[in-house]
Amino acid sequence: MIPTSESCGRNIADVRDLRVDEAVIPLSNVPPIRRLLASLNSVGLGYIALGRE
């Protein structure tokens, strides 16, 4: 399932601006994304923005 603005209350621009540690809760309803974010956060990379290139 892909998160929608209705499910997490954010549009794609808002999500891209989130840091990894901020995105864990709003995107927790998507298991693959939740696992990836949890892994990044657990190794200290929670400060990275999702939209970082």
mmJSON file of the N, C-alpha and C atoms, coordinates in Angstrom:
{"data_MODEL":{"atom_site":{
"group_PDB":["ATOM","ATOM","ATOM","ATOM","ATOM","ATOM","ATOM","ATOM","ATOM","ATOM","ATOM","ATOM","ATOM","ATOM","ATOM","ATOM","ATOM","ATOM","ATOM","ATOM","ATOM","ATOM","ATOM","ATOM","ATOM","ATOM","ATOM","ATOM","ATOM","ATOM","ATOM","ATOM","ATOM","ATOM","ATOM","ATOM","ATOM","ATOM","ATOM","ATOM","ATOM","ATOM","ATOM","ATOM","ATOM","ATOM","ATOM","ATOM","ATOM","ATOM","ATOM","ATOM","ATOM","ATOM","ATOM","ATOM","ATOM","ATOM","ATOM","ATOM","ATOM","ATOM","ATOM","ATOM","ATOM","ATOM","ATOM","ATOM","ATOM","ATOM","ATOM","ATOM","ATOM","ATOM","ATOM","ATOM","ATOM","ATOM","ATOM","ATOM","ATOM","ATOM","ATOM","ATOM","ATOM","ATOM","ATOM","ATOM","ATOM","ATOM","ATOM","ATOM","ATOM","ATOM","ATOM","ATOM","ATOM","ATOM","ATOM","ATOM","ATOM","ATOM","ATOM","ATOM","ATOM","ATOM","ATOM","ATOM","ATOM","ATOM","ATOM","ATOM","ATOM","ATOM","ATOM","ATOM","ATOM","ATOM","ATOM","ATOM","ATOM","ATOM","ATOM","ATOM","ATOM","ATOM","ATOM","ATOM","ATOM","ATOM","ATOM","ATOM","ATOM","ATOM","ATOM","ATOM","ATOM","ATOM","ATOM","ATOM","ATOM","ATOM","ATOM","ATOM","ATOM","ATOM","ATOM","ATOM","ATOM","ATOM","ATOM","ATOM","ATOM","ATOM","ATOM","ATOM","ATOM","ATOM","ATOM"],
"id":[1,2,3,4,5,6,7,8,9,10,11,12,13,14,15,16,17,18,19,20,21,22,23,24,25,26,27,28,29,30,31,32,33,34,35,36,37,38,39,40,41,42,43,44,45,46,47,48,49,50,51,52,53,54,55,56,57,58,59,60,61,62,63,64,65,66,67,68,69,70,71,72,73,74,75,76,77,78,79,80,81,82,83,84,85,86,87,88,89,90,91,92,93,94,95,96,97,98,99,100,101,102,103,104,105,106,107,108,109,110,111,112,113,114,115,116,117,118,119,120,121,122,123,124,125,126,127,128,129,130,131,132,133,134,135,136,137,138,139,140,141,142,143,144,145,146,147,148,149,150,151,152,153,154,155,156,157,158,159],
"type_symbol":["N","C","C","N","C","C","N","C","C","N","C","C","N","C","C","N","C","C","N","C","C","N","C","C","N","C","C","N","C","C","N","C","C","N","C","C","N","C","C","N","C","C","N","C","C","N","C","C","N","C","C","N","C","C","N","C","C","N","C","C","N","C","C","N","C","C","N","C","C","N","C","C","N","C","C","N","C","C","N","C","C","N","C","C","N","C","C","N","C","C","N","C","C","N","C","C","N","C","C","N","C","C","N","C","C","N","C","C","N","C","C","N","C","C","N","C","C","N","C","C","N","C","C","N","C","C","N","C","C","N","C","C","N","C","C","N","C","C","N","C","C","N","C","C","N","C","C","N","C","C","N","C","C","N","C","C","N","C","C"],
"label_atom_id":["N","CA","C","N","CA","C","N","CA","C","N","CA","C","N","CA","C","N","CA","C","N","CA","C","N","CA","C","N","CA","C","N","CA","C","N","CA","C","N","CA","C","N","CA","C","N","CA","C","N","CA","C","N","CA","C","N","CA","C","N","CA","C","N","CA","C","N","CA","C","N","CA","C","N","CA","C","N","CA","C","N","CA","C","N","CA","C","N","CA","C","N","CA","C","N","CA","C","N","CA","C","N","CA","C","N","CA","C","N","CA","C","N","CA","C","N","CA","C","N","CA","C","N","CA","C","N","CA","C","N","CA","C","N","CA","C","N","CA","C","N","CA","C","N","CA","C","N","CA","C","N","CA","C","N","CA","C","N","CA","C","N","CA","C","N","CA","C","N","CA","C","N","CA","C","N","CA","C","N","CA","C","N","CA","C"],
"label_alt_id":[null,null,null,null,null,null,null,null,null,null,null,null,null,null,null,null,null,null,null,null,null,null,null,null,null,null,null,null,null,null,null,null,null,null,null,null,null,null,null,null,null,null,null,null,null,null,null,null,null,null,null,null,null,null,null,null,null,null,null,null,null,null,null,null,null,null,null,null,null,null,null,null,null,null,null,null,null,null,null,null,null,null,null,null,null,null,null,null,null,null,null,null,null,null,null,null,null,null,null,null,null,null,null,null,null,null,null,null,null,null,null,null,null,null,null,null,null,null,null,null,null,null,null,null,null,null,null,null,null,null,null,null,null,null,null,null,null,null,null,null,null,null,null,null,null,null,null,null,null,null,null,null,null,null,null,null,null,null,null],
"label_comp_id":["MET","MET","MET","ILE","ILE","ILE","PRO","PRO","PRO","THR","THR","THR","SER","SER","SER","GLU","GLU","GLU","SER","SER","SER","CYS","CYS","CYS","GLY","GLY","GLY","ARG","ARG","ARG","ASN","ASN","ASN","ILE","ILE","ILE","ALA","ALA","ALA","ASP","ASP","ASP","VAL","VAL","VAL","ARG","ARG","ARG","ASP","ASP","ASP","LEU","LEU","LEU","ARG","ARG","ARG","VAL","VAL","VAL","ASP","ASP","ASP","GLU","GLU","GLU","ALA","ALA","ALA","VAL","VAL","VAL","ILE","ILE","ILE","PRO","PRO","PRO","LEU","LEU","LEU","SER","SER","SER","ASN","ASN","ASN","VAL","VAL","VAL","PRO","PRO","PRO","PRO","PRO","PRO","ILE","ILE","ILE","ARG","ARG","ARG","ARG","ARG","ARG","LEU","LEU","LEU","LEU","LEU","LEU","ALA","ALA","ALA","SER","SER","SER","LEU","LEU","LEU","ASN","ASN","ASN","SER","SER","SER","VAL","VAL","VAL","GLY","GLY","GLY","LEU","LEU","LEU","GLY","GLY","GLY","TYR","TYR","TYR","ILE","ILE","ILE","ALA","ALA","ALA","LEU","LEU","LEU","GLY","GLY","GLY","ARG","ARG","ARG","GLU","GLU","GLU"],
"label_asym_id":["A","A","A","A","A","A","A","A","A","A","A","A","A","A","A","A","A","A","A","A","A","A","A","A","A","A","A","A","A","A","A","A","A","A","A","A","A","A","A","A","A","A","A","A","A","A","A","A","A","A","A","A","A","A","A","A","A","A","A","A","A","A","A","A","A","A","A","A","A","A","A","A","A","A","A","A","A","A","A","A","A","A","A","A","A","A","A","A","A","A","A","A","A","A","A","A","A","A","A","A","A","A","A","A","A","A","A","A","A","A","A","A","A","A","A","A","A","A","A","A","A","A","A","A","A","A","A","A","A","A","A","A","A","A","A","A","A","A","A","A","A","A","A","A","A","A","A","A","A","A","A","A","A","A","A","A","A","A","A"],
"label_entity_id":["1","1","1","1","1","1","1","1","1","1","1","1","1","1","1","1","1","1","1","1","1","1","1","1","1","1","1","1","1","1","1","1","1","1","1","1","1","1","1","1","1","1","1","1","1","1","1","1","1","1","1","1","1","1","1","1","1","1","1","1","1","1","1","1","1","1","1","1","1","1","1","1","1","1","1","1","1","1","1","1","1","1","1","1","1","1","1","1","1","1","1","1","1","1","1","1","1","1","1","1","1","1","1","1","1","1","1","1","1","1","1","1","1","1","1","1","1","1","1","1","1","1","1","1","1","1","1","1","1","1","1","1","1","1","1","1","1","1","1","1","1","1","1","1","1","1","1","1","1","1","1","1","1","1","1","1","1","1","1"],
"label_seq_id":[1,1,1,2,2,2,3,3,3,4,4,4,5,5,5,6,6,6,7,7,7,8,8,8,9,9,9,10,10,10,11,11,11,12,12,12,13,13,13,14,14,14,15,15,15,16,16,16,17,17,17,18,18,18,19,19,19,20,20,20,21,21,21,22,22,22,23,23,23,24,24,24,25,25,25,26,26,26,27,27,27,28,28,28,29,29,29,30,30,30,31,31,31,32,32,32,33,33,33,34,34,34,35,35,35,36,36,36,37,37,37,38,38,38,39,39,39,40,40,40,41,41,41,42,42,42,43,43,43,44,44,44,45,45,45,46,46,46,47,47,47,48,48,48,49,49,49,50,50,50,51,51,51,52,52,52,53,53,53],
"pdbx_PDB_ins_code":[null,null,null,null,null,null,null,null,null,null,null,null,null,null,null,null,null,null,null,null,null,null,null,null,null,null,null,null,null,null,null,null,null,null,null,null,null,null,null,null,null,null,null,null,null,null,null,null,null,null,null,null,null,null,null,null,null,null,null,null,null,null,null,null,null,null,null,null,null,null,null,null,null,null,null,null,null,null,null,null,null,null,null,null,null,null,null,null,null,null,null,null,null,null,null,null,null,null,null,null,null,null,null,null,null,null,null,null,null,null,null,null,null,null,null,null,null,null,null,null,null,null,null,null,null,null,null,null,null,null,null,null,null,null,null,null,null,null,null,null,null,null,null,null,null,null,null,null,null,null,null,null,null,null,null,null,null,null,null],
"Cartn_x":[0.829,0.0,0.872,0.579,1.316,0.607,1.337,0.684,0.138,-1.031,-1.648,-1.73,-2.102,-2.231,-3.299,-4.307,-5.347,-4.816,-3.929,-3.457,-2.397,-1.583,-0.549,-0.666,-1.623,-1.858,-0.803,-0.011,1.06,1.076,1.549,1.749,3.206,3.572,4.915,5.998,5.725,6.713,6.944,5.874,6.014,6.835,6.571,7.287,8.76,9.079,10.484,11.248,10.559,11.213,11.426,10.775,10.921,12.302,12.803,14.001,13.581,14.518,14.229,13.516,14.029,13.417,12.02,11.714,10.379,9.401,9.89,9.034,8.599,9.218,8.912,7.428,6.855,5.45,4.48,4.582,3.603,3.632,4.761,4.875,4.894,4.514,4.582,3.573,2.572,1.581,2.06,3.308,3.882,5.101,4.918,5.984,7.37,7.528,8.891,9.54,8.745,9.28,9.599,8.716,8.937,10.249,10.493,11.738,12.973,12.907,14.034,14.316,13.279,13.461,14.001,13.48,13.963,15.435,15.843,17.252,18.147,17.745,18.538,18.627,17.507,17.469,18.344,18.347,19.092,20.608,21.082,22.527,22.915,21.998,22.333,22.125,21.352,21.144,19.762,19.178,17.854,17.822,18.966,19.027,18.918,19.039,19.026,17.6,17.441,16.141,15.824,14.579,14.187,14.436,14.298,14.48,15.901,16.827,18.237,18.747,19.454,19.994,21.449],
"Cartn_y":[-1.184,0.0,1.246,2.171,3.432,4.459,5.155,6.152,7.292,7.772,8.892,10.08,11.223,12.401,12.184,11.345,11.071,10.19,9.258,8.325,8.92,9.83,10.392,11.911,12.524,13.95,14.846,14.305,15.083,14.835,15.82,15.597,15.196,14.875,14.36,15.381,16.653,17.68,17.71,17.558,17.526,16.314,15.17,13.939,14.055,14.629,14.797,15.687,16.609,17.514,16.896,15.767,15.12,14.494,14.498,13.725,12.281,11.364,9.948,9.752,10.358,10.154,10.76,11.768,12.368,11.551,10.79,10.059,8.696,8.204,6.86,6.718,7.647,7.547,7.74,8.837,9.013,7.919,7.267,6.236,4.824,4.681,3.375,2.365,2.818,1.888,1.198,1.46,0.81,0.008,-1.311,-2.113,-1.996,-2.052,-1.94,-0.587,0.467,1.798,1.894,1.366,1.383,0.682,-0.49,-1.225,-0.441,0.149,0.926,2.129,2.863,4.032,3.625,2.523,2.043,1.659,1.031,0.654,1.882,2.861,4.093,4.803,4.853,5.523,4.807,3.475,2.706,2.844,3.212,3.401,4.874,5.714,7.123,8.043,7.607,8.441,9.12,9.281,9.901,11.362,12.001,13.421,13.685,12.652,12.834,13.073,14.067,14.346,13.304,12.903,11.895,12.368,13.651,14.191,14.558,14.211,14.553,13.792,14.503,13.876,13.527],
"Cartn_z":[0.0,0.0,0.0,-0.853,-0.923,-0.064,0.818,1.66,0.814,1.194,0.498,1.436,0.901,1.753,2.812,2.51,3.499,4.623,4.304,5.32,6.228,5.734,6.611,6.75,6.067,6.234,5.616,4.708,4.086,2.586,1.836,0.404,0.179,-1.04,-1.325,-0.983,-1.184,-0.833,0.671,1.448,2.909,3.342,2.731,3.096,2.734,1.576,1.179,2.154,2.805,3.75,5.136,5.409,6.71,6.858,8.084,8.394,8.627,8.56,8.771,10.106,11.175,12.493,12.592,11.805,11.804,10.966,10.014,9.08,9.6,10.647,11.142,11.48,12.202,12.617,11.446,10.663,9.586,8.52,8.335,7.293,7.867,9.12,9.78,9.236,8.473,7.93,6.648,6.236,5.05,5.524,5.769,6.378,5.733,4.403,3.849,4.16,4.102,4.41,5.894,6.728,8.177,8.531,7.928,8.218,7.768,6.593,6.084,6.983,7.346,8.211,9.576,10.121,11.417,11.341,10.247,10.076,10.001,9.205,9.096,10.442,11.142,12.433,13.462,13.427,14.424,14.277,13.09,12.907,12.965,13.45,13.672,12.484,11.508,10.321,10.323,11.501,11.612,11.204,11.132,10.798,9.289,8.457,7.006,6.511,5.659,5.051,3.99,3.889,2.912,1.49,1.24,-0.1,-0.439,0.418,0.167,-1.034,-1.897,-3.112,-2.954],
"occupancy":[1.0,1.0,1.0,1.0,1.0,1.0,1.0,1.0,1.0,1.0,1.0,1.0,1.0,1.0,1.0,1.0,1.0,1.0,1.0,1.0,1.0,1.0,1.0,1.0,1.0,1.0,1.0,1.0,1.0,1.0,1.0,1.0,1.0,1.0,1.0,1.0,1.0,1.0,1.0,1.0,1.0,1.0,1.0,1.0,1.0,1.0,1.0,1.0,1.0,1.0,1.0,1.0,1.0,1.0,1.0,1.0,1.0,1.0,1.0,1.0,1.0,1.0,1.0,1.0,1.0,1.0,1.0,1.0,1.0,1.0,1.0,1.0,1.0,1.0,1.0,1.0,1.0,1.0,1.0,1.0,1.0,1.0,1.0,1.0,1.0,1.0,1.0,1.0,1.0,1.0,1.0,1.0,1.0,1.0,1.0,1.0,1.0,1.0,1.0,1.0,1.0,1.0,1.0,1.0,1.0,1.0,1.0,1.0,1.0,1.0,1.0,1.0,1.0,1.0,1.0,1.0,1.0,1.0,1.0,1.0,1.0,1.0,1.0,1.0,1.0,1.0,1.0,1.0,1.0,1.0,1.0,1.0,1.0,1.0,1.0,1.0,1.0,1.0,1.0,1.0,1.0,1.0,1.0,1.0,1.0,1.0,1.0,1.0,1.0,1.0,1.0,1.0,1.0,1.0,1.0,1.0,1.0,1.0,1.0],
"B_iso_or_equiv":[0.0,0.0,0.0,0.0,0.0,0.0,0.0,0.0,0.0,0.0,0.0,0.0,0.0,0.0,0.0,0.0,0.0,0.0,0.0,0.0,0.0,0.0,0.0,0.0,0.0,0.0,0.0,0.0,0.0,0.0,0.0,0.0,0.0,0.0,0.0,0.0,0.0,0.0,0.0,0.0,0.0,0.0,0.0,0.0,0.0,0.0,0.0,0.0,0.0,0.0,0.0,0.0,0.0,0.0,0.0,0.0,0.0,0.0,0.0,0.0,0.0,0.0,0.0,0.0,0.0,0.0,0.0,0.0,0.0,0.0,0.0,0.0,0.0,0.0,0.0,0.0,0.0,0.0,0.0,0.0,0.0,0.0,0.0,0.0,0.0,0.0,0.0,0.0,0.0,0.0,0.0,0.0,0.0,0.0,0.0,0.0,0.0,0.0,0.0,0.0,0.0,0.0,0.0,0.0,0.0,0.0,0.0,0.0,0.0,0.0,0.0,0.0,0.0,0.0,0.0,0.0,0.0,0.0,0.0,0.0,0.0,0.0,0.0,0.0,0.0,0.0,0.0,0.0,0.0,0.0,0.0,0.0,0.0,0.0,0.0,0.0,0.0,0.0,0.0,0.0,0.0,0.0,0.0,0.0,0.0,0.0,0.0,0.0,0.0,0.0,0.0,0.0,0.0,0.0,0.0,0.0,0.0,0.0,0.0],
"pdbx_formal_charge":[null,null,null,null,null,null,null,null,null,null,null,null,null,null,null,null,null,null,null,null,null,null,null,null,null,null,null,null,null,null,null,null,null,null,null,null,null,null,null,null,null,null,null,null,null,null,null,null,null,null,null,null,null,null,null,null,null,null,null,null,null,null,null,null,null,null,null,null,null,null,null,null,null,null,null,null,null,null,null,null,null,null,null,null,null,null,null,null,null,null,null,null,null,null,null,null,null,null,null,null,null,null,null,null,null,null,null,null,null,null,null,null,null,null,null,null,null,null,null,null,null,null,null,null,null,null,null,null,null,null,null,null,null,null,null,null,null,null,null,null,null,null,null,null,null,null,null,null,null,null,null,null,null,null,null,null,null,null,null],
"auth_seq_id":[1,1,1,2,2,2,3,3,3,4,4,4,5,5,5,6,6,6,7,7,7,8,8,8,9,9,9,10,10,10,11,11,11,12,12,12,13,13,13,14,14,14,15,15,15,16,16,16,17,17,17,18,18,18,19,19,19,20,20,20,21,21,21,22,22,22,23,23,23,24,24,24,25,25,25,26,26,26,27,27,27,28,28,28,29,29,29,30,30,30,31,31,31,32,32,32,33,33,33,34,34,34,35,35,35,36,36,36,37,37,37,38,38,38,39,39,39,40,40,40,41,41,41,42,42,42,43,43,43,44,44,44,45,45,45,46,46,46,47,47,47,48,48,48,49,49,49,50,50,50,51,51,51,52,52,52,53,53,53],
"auth_comp_id":["MET","MET","MET","ILE","ILE","ILE","PRO","PRO","PRO","THR","THR","THR","SER","SER","SER","GLU","GLU","GLU","SER","SER","SER","CYS","CYS","CYS","GLY","GLY","GLY","ARG","ARG","ARG","ASN","ASN","ASN","ILE","ILE","ILE","ALA","ALA","ALA","ASP","ASP","ASP","VAL","VAL","VAL","ARG","ARG","ARG","ASP","ASP","ASP","LEU","LEU","LEU","ARG","ARG","ARG","VAL","VAL","VAL","ASP","ASP","ASP","GLU","GLU","GLU","ALA","ALA","ALA","VAL","VAL","VAL","ILE","ILE","ILE","PRO","PRO","PRO","LEU","LEU","LEU","SER","SER","SER","ASN","ASN","ASN","VAL","VAL","VAL","PRO","PRO","PRO","PRO","PRO","PRO","ILE","ILE","ILE","ARG","ARG","ARG","ARG","ARG","ARG","LEU","LEU","LEU","LEU","LEU","LEU","ALA","ALA","ALA","SER","SER","SER","LEU","LEU","LEU","ASN","ASN","ASN","SER","SER","SER","VAL","VAL","VAL","GLY","GLY","GLY","LEU","LEU","LEU","GLY","GLY","GLY","TYR","TYR","TYR","ILE","ILE","ILE","ALA","ALA","ALA","LEU","LEU","LEU","GLY","GLY","GLY","ARG","ARG","ARG","GLU","GLU","GLU"],
"auth_asym_id":["A","A","A","A","A","A","A","A","A","A","A","A","A","A","A","A","A","A","A","A","A","A","A","A","A","A","A","A","A","A","A","A","A","A","A","A","A","A","A","A","A","A","A","A","A","A","A","A","A","A","A","A","A","A","A","A","A","A","A","A","A","A","A","A","A","A","A","A","A","A","A","A","A","A","A","A","A","A","A","A","A","A","A","A","A","A","A","A","A","A","A","A","A","A","A","A","A","A","A","A","A","A","A","A","A","A","A","A","A","A","A","A","A","A","A","A","A","A","A","A","A","A","A","A","A","A","A","A","A","A","A","A","A","A","A","A","A","A","A","A","A","A","A","A","A","A","A","A","A","A","A","A","A","A","A","A","A","A","A"],
"auth_atom_id":["N","CA","C","N","CA","C","N","CA","C","N","CA","C","N","CA","C","N","CA","C","N","CA","C","N","CA","C","N","CA","C","N","CA","C","N","CA","C","N","CA","C","N","CA","C","N","CA","C","N","CA","C","N","CA","C","N","CA","C","N","CA","C","N","CA","C","N","CA","C","N","CA","C","N","CA","C","N","CA","C","N","CA","C","N","CA","C","N","CA","C","N","CA","C","N","CA","C","N","CA","C","N","CA","C","N","CA","C","N","CA","C","N","CA","C","N","CA","C","N","CA","C","N","CA","C","N","CA","C","N","CA","C","N","CA","C","N","CA","C","N","CA","C","N","CA","C","N","CA","C","N","CA","C","N","CA","C","N","CA","C","N","CA","C","N","CA","C","N","CA","C","N","CA","C","N","CA","C","N","CA","C","N","CA","C"],
"pdbx_PDB_model_num":[1,1,1,1,1,1,1,1,1,1,1,1,1,1,1,1,1,1,1,1,1,1,1,1,1,1,1,1,1,1,1,1,1,1,1,1,1,1,1,1,1,1,1,1,1,1,1,1,1,1,1,1,1,1,1,1,1,1,1,1,1,1,1,1,1,1,1,1,1,1,1,1,1,1,1,1,1,1,1,1,1,1,1,1,1,1,1,1,1,1,1,1,1,1,1,1,1,1,1,1,1,1,1,1,1,1,1,1,1,1,1,1,1,1,1,1,1,1,1,1,1,1,1,1,1,1,1,1,1,1,1,1,1,1,1,1,1,1,1,1,1,1,1,1,1,1,1,1,1,1,1,1,1,1,1,1,1,1,1]
}}}
